[in-house]
Amino acid sequence: MQNKFAAVFAIFAGFSLPALAQAAPAAGPGVLTQVMFFLPLILIFYFLLIRPQQQRAKKHKLMVENVKRGDTVITSGGLIGKVTKVGDTEVTVELAENVRVRVIKAMVVEVRGKSEPVAAND
């Protein structure tokens, strides 16, 4: 019985020896190759996602800083009104006659000039 186990062990040992005798696999790609792969991806993300968002934020900040009394504004909640008072962080908007609300400046989505009419719902 022990001879059978020895024979089986010898067979399996013979199969594993060539695997152990093989040379180690070659090293992975170099650092330069990895950088060359990721650089275009980083550039694509910058020009398609990051840069447009920064430009939108800059344009919105400039628009909000230039809000003045008498402008017609649209808030993020969809309210349309005329600015009656401008503060450092908020504006007072008149929605209807004698109906005024205070709105945080960052929540102003669009500013229309004094002469621009509100679009009709035709």
N, C-alpha and C positions, 0 to 999 in steps of 0.2 A: 504494500500500500504506500509506503514511503517512497518507493521508486517512482510511482505514478506522480506524486506531488513534486518530486525533484524534476521529473521530466517536464511537467507542466510549467514549473517555475523557470526552468531553463529556456523553454520556448518563449514565455512572456519576457524574460530578461533579454533574450536575443532580439525581440521586437523593439524594446526600449533603448537598446544600445545605439542604434543608428541615429535615433532622435537626439540622444545626448551628445553624440559625436559631431553633430552639425555645428557649423559656425554660428555665432550670435548674429541676429539680424542687423542690418545696417542701421545706423542712427537715423532718426527722423529728419524732417526737413530743417534746414538751418534757420537761424533767426531772421536773416535777410529775406528768405522766402516767405516766412510767416508775415513779416511786415509788409512785403509787397502784396500779399493777399488781403490783409485787413485795411490797408491804406485807402484803396478805392471804396470799400464799404463805409469807412468813416467819412470820406468826402461826400458820398451819396447821401448819407444821413444828414450831414451838415447842410447841404444845399437844398434838400427836399423837405426837411423837417425843422431843423433848428433855426436857420437863418430867416425863413419866412415868418416864423413865430416871433422872433425878435423884432423884425420890421413892423409886424402888426402891433405889437406891444408899444413900440416907440411912437407909432402913428396915433394910437389911442391915447397915450399919455399926453402928447402934444395937443390933441383935440380937446381933451378934458381941461388942460391948463388954460386954453384960450376961450373957455365958455364965458360969456358976458351977459349982463342983464339985457333982457329983450330977445334973446335967442330962443328959438323953439327947439326943444330937445325930446328925444325918445329914450326912455329908460329900458333897462333889461327886462322889466316886467311888462313892457308894451304900453306904458302910459306916455301920452303926448301932452306936453304943456309948455308954457312960456316961463322962462327964468325970471324971477323977480328979485332974487338976492343971491349973491355969490360969496361963499366963505372959503376958508382954506381947504376943508375936507368935504364940505357939503354945499349943495345949492338948494334954494327954495324954488319950487316949481308950482305955478298956478295952473291947475288942471281945468277948472271952470271958474266962473265968477264967484269970488270969495271962498274958493276951495284951494288951499295951498298945502303942499306936502314938502317935507325935507327929504332930499335924496342924497346919498353918498355920491361924490363925484365919479368914482370908479364905476358906478352902475349906469352911467350915461352911455348909451350905445351909439347914438348919432346926434349930431348938432346941426341944425338947419339955421341958416341966417335969418335975419329979421324979415327980409323980403321974399324968402322962399315959402311958397304956400304948402300946406299939408296936402298930400295926394288924396284925391277923391276916391271913393269906393265904387266907381261906376262899373 
